[in-house]
Amino acid sequence: MKRLILALIITVISLPVFAQQHIVSLKQSKEAALSYSKALKNGQLRTESAKAGVSAAKADYLPSVSATGLGLLGFKDFISAMPPLLEKGINNFYLIGVTGTQPIYAGGKIQTSNKLAGLQLDVARIRMQQSTDSVLLLTEQKYWNLVSLQEQQKTVAANEVLLNGLLKMQKDMLASGLIARNDLLKVKVQLSQLMVQKSKLQNGRRVALLDFSMYTGMPFDSLMTMQDTLDKEHMPVLPGLAPDTLLAKNYDYQLLKKRVDAQLLQTRLSKGDNLPSLSVGASAAQTGSFNNAFGSSFVPSGFVTLSIPISNGLWGRGKQKVKQEKLNEAIAANDFRDGQDQIKLGITRYWYELKDQLTQISYAQENLKLAVENLKVNKDNYKAGLSPVTDVLDAQASYEQAAQVLTTAYADYNNQLAVYHYLTATGENYQR
């Protein structure tokens, strides 16, 4: 009899819950979410913006060239006629000039600005990768939530078969006058409660499917079914013998480190404001009048510019700015050390939660075996007239609860494992 009950449960659980299922794999879900995500599209735009910033910073190495044009027309002569030197008065004037300047030394600010722009591009790329992993994580969690709901529906279906079988048995026994009608009603009440639970699961799954479709961009389909199932026959394995607290692949750690580097460059920029700057240049200008009242002339020239800030670096705003940036360096360093500890703590906490979850799975597996055995014994006793139907119903409820607890334990483990991979692996390894 025990083998018959187990075979019945396994058969019902193995049956497709939905007709004409639209099977979706975890890989398909992730690919769809990555393609659809607006956050990733914005991340790509931010990366392109950072690339433009790098190009802009490189342009500071090149000469700056500007052109100037000026034209004046007076209502009266600016200069009256002075024959024979000036046959007629001048009431108009134009000036056209071109100037090119090449910085030779700017206190190291050009080089520092280029490094800072490159660092900002690195940050944009890291954030892009972080957003990618975040999308993958959330997609995986939504996926396993749907798998869990599917497994719960299978459990309800198995219990529905059990209760319908018991109800049929009750009807036959009632027709034979072996039981009171009250026993039949007790089974119907429990079956009705199961139907309410079945309806709630169906509605909850529909909402979860809608949420999944909206996040991944996949068309909503009530027949959509997740390909994976929860392998309740095998115990999962911990990811490693100890928490992986080597943070080189952690994006939050990388961003904290980049912040420290960026603050060092900001300090160097502030120091550059207090250093001399040297540039050379050349200009060419032509002046004349529109009516050729006097001859035009083309004048080329070269120049050297040396600027030495004195008060700014000795007692002015520049000195205090450098001091302020130095203090910001210390703040960034403290935040880096604190953030590093918090990341390690988070990884360690999730690893131990996975370990605890394995313990819960182990106990849940044992409880389910006991619940199946208890259900079998009570059904046999009821058939032999040794126990009331309430004992069978209690055993059925215990079996249902044990099955749901095991399903939840496996689903929670998969969700926590996804978070652990998110914290410890790069995007390439995480997507695996």
C-alpha positions as CSV (number, residue, x, y, z in Angstrom):
1,M,0.0,0.0,0.0
2,K,2.8,2.4,0.9
3,R,4.4,1.8,-2.6
4,L,1.0,2.5,-4.2
5,I,0.6,5.8,-2.4
6,L,4.2,6.9,-3.3
7,A,3.6,5.9,-6.9
8,L,0.4,7.8,-7.0
9,I,2.1,11.0,-5.6
10,I,5.0,10.7,-8.0
11,T,2.7,10.2,-10.9
12,V,0.5,13.2,-10.1
13,I,3.5,15.4,-9.5
14,S,5.1,14.3,-12.7
15,L,2.0,15.1,-14.8
16,P,1.9,18.4,-16.7
17,V,0.0,21.0,-14.8
18,F,-0.9,23.0,-17.9
19,A,-2.1,21.9,-21.4
20,Q,0.0,23.1,-24.4
21,Q,2.7,24.5,-22.1
22,H,4.9,27.3,-23.4
23,I,8.2,26.2,-21.9
24,V,10.7,28.9,-20.9
25,S,14.3,28.2,-19.7
26,L,16.4,30.2,-17.3
27,K,18.8,31.0,-20.1
28,Q,16.0,32.3,-22.4
29,S,14.7,34.4,-19.5
30,K,18.1,36.0,-18.9
31,E,18.7,36.7,-22.5
32,A,15.3,38.4,-22.9
33,A,15.8,40.5,-19.8
34,L,19.2,41.7,-20.9
35,S,17.8,42.7,-24.3
36,Y,14.8,44.4,-22.8
37,S,16.1,46.2,-19.7
38,K,15.9,50.0,-19.9
39,A,18.4,50.2,-17.0
40,L,21.0,48.5,-19.3
41,K,20.2,50.8,-22.2
42,N,20.7,53.8,-19.9
43,G,23.9,52.2,-18.7
44,Q,25.2,51.9,-22.3
45,L,24.3,55.6,-22.9
46,R,26.2,56.6,-19.7
47,T,29.2,54.6,-21.0
48,E,29.1,56.4,-24.3
49,S,28.8,59.7,-22.5
50,A,31.9,58.8,-20.5
51,K,33.8,57.9,-23.7
52,A,32.9,61.4,-25.0
53,G,34.4,62.8,-21.8
54,V,37.6,61.0,-22.5
55,S,37.8,62.4,-26.0
56,A,37.1,65.9,-24.6
57,A,39.9,65.5,-22.1
58,K,42.3,64.4,-24.8
59,A,41.5,67.5,-26.8
60,D,43.2,69.6,-24.1
61,Y,46.5,68.4,-25.4
62,L,45.9,70.0,-28.7
63,P,46.3,73.7,-29.6
64,S,43.3,75.9,-29.1
65,V,42.5,78.1,-32.1
66,S,40.1,81.0,-32.2
67,A,39.1,83.5,-34.9
68,T,37.9,87.1,-34.2
69,G,36.1,89.5,-36.4
70,L,35.1,93.1,-35.7
71,G,33.5,95.7,-37.9
72,L,32.5,99.3,-37.1
73,L,30.4,101.8,-39.1
74,G,30.0,105.3,-37.6
75,F,27.4,107.9,-38.4
76,K,30.2,110.4,-38.5
77,D,33.8,110.1,-39.4
78,F,36.0,108.6,-36.7
79,I,38.9,110.5,-38.2
80,S,38.4,113.6,-40.4
81,A,40.2,114.0,-43.7
82,M,43.7,115.4,-43.5
83,P,45.0,116.0,-47.1
84,P,47.4,115.1,-48.4
85,L,47.9,112.4,-45.8
86,L,44.3,111.3,-45.7
87,E,42.2,112.3,-48.6
88,K,38.8,111.5,-47.0
89,G,37.6,110.8,-43.5
90,I,37.2,107.4,-42.0
91,N,33.8,106.3,-40.7
92,N,34.3,102.5,-40.8
93,F,36.8,99.9,-39.6
94,Y,37.3,96.1,-39.6
95,L,39.6,93.7,-37.8
96,I,40.1,90.1,-38.6
97,G,42.4,87.9,-36.5
98,V,43.3,84.3,-35.8
99,T,45.0,83.1,-32.6
100,G,46.4,79.7,-31.7
101,T,47.6,78.7,-28.2
102,Q,49.5,75.6,-27.2
103,P,49.8,74.8,-23.5
104,I,53.3,73.7,-22.5
105,Y,52.8,73.2,-18.8
106,A,49.5,73.7,-16.9
107,G,50.5,72.4,-13.4
108,G,49.8,68.8,-14.5
109,K,46.1,69.5,-14.8
110,I,45.8,68.3,-18.4
111,Q,47.3,64.9,-17.7
112,T,45.3,64.6,-14.4
113,S,42.1,65.5,-16.2
114,N,42.7,62.8,-18.8
115,K,43.3,60.3,-16.0
116,L,40.2,61.4,-14.3
117,A,38.1,61.1,-17.5
118,G,39.6,57.6,-18.0
119,L,38.7,56.6,-14.5
120,Q,35.1,57.9,-15.0
121,L,34.9,55.7,-18.1
122,D,36.0,52.7,-16.0
123,V,33.4,53.5,-13.4
124,A,30.7,53.7,-16.1
125,R,31.7,50.3,-17.4
126,I,31.7,48.8,-13.9
127,R,28.3,50.2,-13.2
128,M,27.1,48.8,-16.6
129,Q,28.4,45.3,-15.6
130,Q,26.9,45.7,-12.2
131,S,23.5,46.6,-13.7
132,T,23.8,43.6,-16.0
133,D,24.4,41.3,-13.0
134,S,21.5,43.0,-11.2
135,V,19.2,42.3,-14.1
136,L,20.4,38.6,-14.2
137,L,19.9,38.3,-10.4
138,L,16.4,39.7,-10.4
139,T,15.4,37.6,-13.4
140,E,16.7,34.4,-11.7
141,Q,14.8,35.2,-8.6
142,K,11.6,35.8,-10.5
143,Y,12.2,32.6,-12.4
144,W,12.7,30.5,-9.3
145,N,9.7,32.1,-7.7
146,L,7.6,30.8,-10.6
147,V,9.2,27.4,-10.3
148,S,8.3,27.3,-6.6
149,L,4.7,28.2,-7.5
150,Q,4.6,25.4,-10.1
151,E,5.9,22.9,-7.5
152,Q,3.3,24.1,-5.0
153,Q,0.6,23.6,-7.6
154,K,1.8,20.0,-8.2
155,T,1.6,19.4,-4.5
156,V,-2.0,20.7,-4.4
157,A,-2.8,18.5,-7.4
158,A,-1.4,15.5,-5.6
159,N,-3.5,16.3,-2.5
160,E,-6.6,16.9,-4.6
161,V,-6.2,13.3,-6.0
162,L,-5.8,12.0,-2.5
163,L,-8.9,13.7,-1.2
164,N,-11.0,12.9,-4.2
165,G,-10.0,9.2,-3.8
166,L,-10.9,9.5,-0.1
167,L,-14.2,11.2,-1.0
168,K,-15.1,8.4,-3.4
169,M,-14.3,5.8,-0.7
170,Q,-16.5,7.8,1.7
171,K,-19.4,7.8,-0.8
172,D,-19.1,4.0,-1.3
173,M,-19.0,3.4,2.5
174,L,-21.9,5.8,3.1
175,A,-24.0,4.0,0.4
176,S,-23.2,0.7,2.2
177,G,-24.2,2.2,5.6
178,L,-20.7,1.8,7.0
179,I,-20.2,5.5,8.0
180,A,-22.2,8.4,9.0
181,R,-22.9,11.3,6.6
182,N,-20.9,13.6,8.9
183,D,-17.7,11.8,7.9
184,L,-18.4,12.5,4.3
185,L,-18.9,16.2,5.0
186,K,-15.6,16.5,6.8
187,V,-13.8,15.3,3.7
188,K,-15.8,17.7,1.5
189,V,-14.9,20.6,3.8
190,Q,-11.2,19.8,3.6
191,L,-11.4,19.4,-0.2
192,S,-13.1,22.8,-0.4
193,Q,-10.3,24.4,1.6
194,L,-7.8,22.8,-0.8
195,M,-9.8,24.2,-3.8
196,V,-9.5,27.7,-2.2
197,Q,-5.8,27.2,-1.9
198,K,-5.6,26.0,-5.5
199,S,-7.4,29.1,-6.7
200,K,-5.0,31.4,-4.7
201,L,-2.0,29.6,-6.2
202,Q,-3.4,30.0,-9.7
203,N,-4.0,33.8,-9.2
204,G,-0.7,34.3,-7.5
205,R,1.1,32.5,-10.4
206,R,-0.8,34.6,-12.9
207,V,0.4,37.8,-11.2
208,A,4.0,36.4,-10.9
209,L,3.9,35.6,-14.6
210,L,2.7,39.1,-15.5
211,D,5.5,40.6,-13.4
212,F,8.0,38.2,-15.0
213,S,6.8,39.2,-18.5
214,M,6.9,42.9,-17.8
215,Y,10.5,42.6,-16.5
216,T,11.9,40.4,-19.2
217,G,9.9,41.9,-22.1
218,M,8.6,38.4,-23.0
219,P,4.9,38.4,-24.1
220,F,2.5,37.4,-21.4
221,D,1.2,33.9,-21.7
222,S,-0.9,32.2,-19.0
223,L,0.5,28.9,-20.4
224,M,4.1,29.9,-19.9
225,T,5.9,27.3,-17.8
226,M,9.3,27.4,-16.4
227,Q,11.5,24.6,-17.6
228,D,13.3,23.8,-14.4
229,T,11.9,21.9,-11.5
230,L,13.1,21.6,-7.9
231,D,15.2,18.4,-7.6
232,K,14.0,17.3,-4.2
233,E,15.7,14.0,-4.4
234,H,19.3,15.4,-4.2
235,M,20.8,17.6,-1.5
236,P,22.4,20.8,-2.9
237,V,26.1,21.5,-2.3
238,L,27.5,24.6,-0.7
239,P,29.5,26.8,-3.1
240,G,32.9,26.2,-1.6
241,L,34.2,25.1,1.8
242,A,34.2,28.6,3.1
243,P,32.9,32.0,2.1
244,D,34.6,33.5,-1.0
245,T,35.8,36.9,0.4
246,L,38.4,37.6,-2.2
247,L,36.8,40.9,-3.4
248,A,38.7,41.4,-6.7
249,K,35.6,40.4,-8.7
250,N,33.1,42.3,-6.6
251,Y,31.8,45.4,-8.3
252,D,31.0,47.3,-5.1
253,Y,34.6,46.8,-4.0
254,Q,35.9,48.0,-7.4
255,L,33.7,51.1,-7.2
256,L,35.0,51.9,-3.7
257,K,38.5,51.6,-5.0
258,K,37.8,53.8,-7.9
259,R,36.4,56.4,-5.6
260,V,39.7,56.5,-3.6
261,D,41.6,56.8,-6.9
262,A,39.3,59.6,-8.1
263,Q,39.8,61.6,-4.9
264,L,43.6,61.4,-5.3
265,L,43.2,62.9,-8.8
266,Q,40.9,65.6,-7.5
267,T,43.6,66.6,-5.0
268,R,46.2,66.7,-7.7
269,L,43.9,68.9,-9.8
270,S,43.6,71.3,-6.9
271,K,47.3,71.4,-6.5
272,G,47.7,72.1,-10.2
273,D,45.7,75.4,-9.7
274,N,48.5,76.6,-7.5
275,L,51.3,75.8,-9.9
276,P,52.7,78.0,-12.8
277,S,51.3,77.5,-16.3
278,L,53.2,78.2,-19.5
279,S,51.9,78.4,-23.0
280,V,53.0,79.6,-26.4
281,G,51.0,80.9,-29.3
282,A,50.8,82.7,-32.5
283,S,48.4,85.2,-33.9
284,A,47.7,87.0,-37.2
285,A,45.5,90.0,-37.7
286,Q,44.5,92.3,-40.5
287,T,42.9,95.7,-40.2
288,G,41.4,98.1,-42.8
289,S,38.3,100.0,-43.9
290,F,35.5,98.8,-46.1
291,N,35.8,101.6,-48.5
292,N,39.7,101.5,-48.6
293,A,39.9,104.8,-46.8
294,F,43.3,103.6,-45.6
295,G,45.4,100.7,-46.5
296,S,44.9,97.4,-44.8
297,S,47.8,95.6,-43.1
298,F,48.5,91.9,-42.1
299,V,50.4,91.6,-38.9
300,P,51.6,88.1,-37.7
301,S,53.1,87.8,-34.2
302,G,54.1,85.1,-31.6
303,F,53.8,85.2,-27.9
304,V,54.6,83.3,-24.7
305,T,52.4,83.4,-21.6
306,L,53.6,82.6,-18.1
307,S,51.2,82.7,-15.2
308,I,52.4,82.2,-11.6
309,P,49.6,82.2,-9.0
310,I,51.2,83.5,-5.8
311,S,48.5,84.4,-3.3
312,N,46.2,81.5,-4.3
313,G,48.7,78.9,-3.3
314,L,50.2,80.6,-0.3
315,W,47.2,82.0,1.6
316,G,44.2,82.2,-0.7
317,R,41.4,79.9,-1.7
318,G,43.6,77.5,-3.6
319,K,45.5,76.5,-0.4
320,Q,42.3,75.8,1.5
321,K,40.9,73.9,-1.5
322,V,43.9,71.5,-1.4
323,K,43.4,71.1,2.3
324,Q,39.8,70.2,1.7
325,E,40.6,67.7,-0.9
326,K,43.2,66.1,1.4
327,L,40.5,65.6,4.0
328,N,38.2,64.1,1.4
329,E,41.0,61.6,0.6
330,A,41.0,60.5,4.2
331,I,37.2,60.2,4.1
332,A,37.3,58.1,0.9
333,A,40.0,55.8,2.5
334,N,37.9,55.3,5.6
335,D,34.8,54.5,3.5
336,F,36.9,52.1,1.4
337,R,38.0,50.1,4.5
338,D,34.5,50.2,6.0
339,G,32.8,49.2,2.7
340,Q,35.3,46.4,2.2
341,D,34.4,45.0,5.6
342,Q,30.7,45.3,4.9
343,I,31.0,43.5,1.6
344,K,32.9,40.6,3.3
345,L,30.3,40.5,6.0
346,G,27.5,40.3,3.5
347,I,29.2,37.5,1.5
348,T,29.9,35.6,4.7
349,R,26.3,36.0,5.9
350,Y,24.8,34.7,2.7
351,W,27.2,31.7,2.8
352,Y,26.1,30.8,6.3
353,E,22.5,31.3,5.3
354,L,23.0,28.8,2.5
355,K,24.4,26.4,5.0
356,D,21.4,26.9,7.3
357,Q,19.1,26.4,4.3
358,L,20.7,23.1,3.6
359,T,19.9,22.1,7.2
360,Q,16.3,23.1,6.7
361,I,16.2,21.1,3.4
362,S,17.5,18.0,5.3
363,Y,14.9,18.3,8.0
364,A,12.1,19.1,5.5
365,Q,13.0,15.9,3.5
366,E,12.8,13.8,6.6
367,N,9.5,15.4,7.6
368,L,8.0,14.7,4.2
369,K,9.0,11.0,4.5
370,L,7.4,10.8,7.9
371,A,4.3,12.6,6.6
372,V,4.0,10.1,3.7
373,E,4.4,7.2,6.1
374,N,1.9,8.8,8.5
375,L,-0.7,9.2,5.7
376,K,-0.3,5.7,4.6
377,V,-0.7,4.3,8.1
378,N,-3.8,6.4,8.8
379,K,-5.4,5.4,5.5
380,D,-4.8,1.8,6.3
381,N,-6.2,2.1,9.8
382,Y,-9.2,4.0,8.5
383,K,-10.0,1.3,5.9
384,A,-9.6,-1.3,8.7
385,G,-12.0,0.7,10.9
386,L,-9.3,1.3,13.5
387,S,-9.3,5.1,13.3
388,P,-11.7,7.9,12.3
389,V,-11.6,9.8,9.1
390,T,-10.3,12.9,10.9
391,D,-7.0,11.1,11.5
392,V,-6.7,10.6,7.7
393,L,-7.6,14.3,7.1
394,D,-5.0,15.4,9.7
395,A,-2.4,13.2,8.1
396,Q,-3.2,14.6,4.6
397,A,-2.9,18.2,5.9
398,S,0.5,17.3,7.5
399,Y,1.6,15.8,4.2
400,E,0.6,18.8,2.3
401,Q,2.3,21.2,4.7
402,A,5.5,19.1,4.7
403,A,5.6,19.1,0.9
404,Q,5.1,22.8,0.7
405,V,7.8,23.4,3.3
406,L,10.3,21.3,1.3
407,T,9.4,23.2,-1.9
408,T,9.9,26.6,-0.1
409,A,13.2,25.4,1.3
410,Y,14.6,24.5,-2.1
411,A,13.3,27.7,-3.7
412,D,14.8,29.8,-1.0
413,Y,18.1,28.1,-1.4
414,N,18.1,28.8,-5.1
415,N,17.3,32.4,-4.5
416,Q,20.0,32.8,-1.9
417,L,22.5,31.0,-4.1
418,A,21.8,33.5,-6.9
419,V,22.5,36.4,-4.5
420,Y,25.7,34.7,-3.4
421,H,26.9,34.4,-7.0
422,Y,26.0,38.0,-7.6
423,L,28.2,39.1,-4.7
424,T,31.2,36.9,-5.5
425,A,31.3,36.5,-9.3
426,T,31.8,38.6,-12.4
427,G,29.1,39.1,-14.9
428,E,30.6,36.5,-17.2
429,N,30.7,33.9,-14.5
430,Y,27.4,34.9,-13.1
431,Q,25.5,34.5,-16.3
432,R,27.2,31.1,-16.9
